[in-house]
Amino acid sequence: MAVSVNAPWRPAIGCVIVRVRVTPKSSKDTVEGVEQTVDGPALRVRVQAAPTEGQANTAVRSVLAVWLGVAKTRIELVSGGQSRIKSFAISGGTAELEALLTQKTDLLRIGALER
């Protein structure tokens, strides 16, 4: 499966790496959409947790797990531990994960257009 240049993920061996831009101390835990960053497109994720002692990172992992319907154990922070822009590896079949991510981000884009 070809990944779009505008996709906030890329395939890797046995996983997909997802770029995320985090807003900590938000009013809710949610994936809001896709936005451009200096590093390229990223999922925009808001979490209630503070960026203290890895709390926001743990919250992002939980939000992604629920949003994608995968186990938290399949999601690992791989870079950006103390940055707003982070990368998470989601283990599993890359084709299936890319299809799921495409479906979920398409729904976010449709929702944004309807607002």
C-alpha positions as CSV (number, residue, x, y, z in Angstrom):
1,M,0.0,0.0,0.0
2,A,1.4,3.4,-1.0
3,V,1.5,6.0,1.8
4,S,0.3,9.4,1.0
5,V,2.8,12.2,1.3
6,N,0.2,13.9,3.6
7,A,-0.1,10.9,5.9
8,P,1.1,11.4,9.5
9,W,2.6,7.8,9.5
10,R,5.1,5.7,7.7
11,P,5.6,1.9,7.5
12,A,8.5,0.3,9.3
13,I,9.4,-3.4,9.8
14,G,6.6,-4.9,11.8
15,C,5.0,-1.6,12.7
16,V,3.8,1.8,11.6
17,I,5.4,4.9,13.0
18,V,2.8,7.6,13.7
19,R,3.8,11.3,14.2
20,V,1.7,13.1,16.8
21,R,1.5,16.7,17.9
22,V,0.3,16.8,21.5
23,T,-1.6,19.4,23.4
24,P,-1.3,18.6,27.2
25,K,-3.5,20.0,29.9
26,S,-6.5,20.1,27.6
27,S,-10.1,19.9,28.5
28,K,-10.5,16.4,27.0
29,D,-8.6,13.4,25.6
30,T,-9.1,13.1,21.9
31,V,-7.6,12.8,18.4
32,E,-8.8,16.0,16.6
33,G,-7.3,15.8,13.1
34,V,-4.2,16.1,11.1
35,E,-2.1,19.2,11.0
36,Q,1.1,20.3,9.3
37,T,4.2,20.7,11.5
38,V,7.8,21.5,10.7
39,D,8.4,17.7,10.7
40,G,5.5,17.0,8.3
41,P,1.9,16.0,8.9
42,A,1.0,14.9,12.4
43,L,-2.1,13.7,14.2
44,R,-3.4,16.4,16.5
45,V,-4.0,14.8,19.9
46,R,-5.2,16.6,23.0
47,V,-4.8,15.1,26.5
48,Q,-5.9,16.2,30.0
49,A,-2.6,15.0,31.5
50,A,0.1,17.4,32.3
51,P,3.5,17.1,30.6
52,T,5.1,15.9,33.8
53,E,7.0,12.7,34.5
54,G,5.7,11.1,31.3
55,Q,2.0,11.5,32.2
56,A,1.1,13.1,28.8
57,N,3.0,10.4,26.9
58,T,1.1,7.7,28.7
59,A,-2.2,9.5,28.1
60,V,-1.4,9.9,24.3
61,R,-0.6,6.1,24.2
62,S,-4.0,5.4,25.8
63,V,-5.9,7.8,23.4
64,L,-4.3,6.3,20.4
65,A,-5.1,2.7,21.6
66,V,-8.8,3.6,22.1
67,W,-9.0,5.5,18.9
68,L,-7.5,2.7,16.8
69,G,-9.1,-0.1,18.8
70,V,-5.7,-1.8,19.6
71,A,-4.0,-2.9,22.8
72,K,-1.9,-0.3,24.6
73,T,0.9,-2.8,24.7
74,R,1.2,-2.5,20.9
75,I,2.0,1.2,21.1
76,E,5.4,2.5,22.1
77,L,6.9,6.0,22.2
78,V,10.0,6.0,20.0
79,S,10.9,9.7,19.9
80,G,10.0,13.1,21.3
81,G,9.6,12.1,24.9
82,Q,9.9,15.7,26.0
83,S,8.6,17.4,22.9
84,R,5.1,18.3,21.6
85,I,6.0,16.4,18.4
86,K,6.3,12.7,19.1
87,S,6.6,9.4,17.2
88,F,4.8,6.3,18.3
89,A,5.4,2.8,16.9
90,I,2.2,0.7,16.6
91,S,3.2,-3.0,16.2
92,G,1.3,-5.3,13.8
93,G,0.7,-5.8,10.1
94,T,1.7,-2.6,8.3
95,A,-1.0,-3.0,5.6
96,E,-3.8,-3.5,8.1
97,L,-2.6,-0.6,10.3
98,E,-2.2,1.8,7.3
99,A,-5.7,0.9,6.1
100,L,-7.0,1.5,9.7
101,L,-5.2,4.8,10.0
102,T,-6.4,5.9,6.5
103,Q,-10.0,5.1,7.5
104,K,-9.7,6.9,10.8
105,T,-8.0,10.1,9.4
106,D,-10.5,10.2,6.5
107,L,-13.3,10.3,9.1
108,L,-11.6,13.1,10.9
109,R,-11.3,15.1,7.7
110,I,-14.9,14.5,6.9
111,G,-15.9,15.7,10.4
112,A,-13.8,18.8,10.0
113,L,-15.5,19.6,6.7
114,E,-18.9,19.3,8.3
115,R,-18.1,21.8,11.1
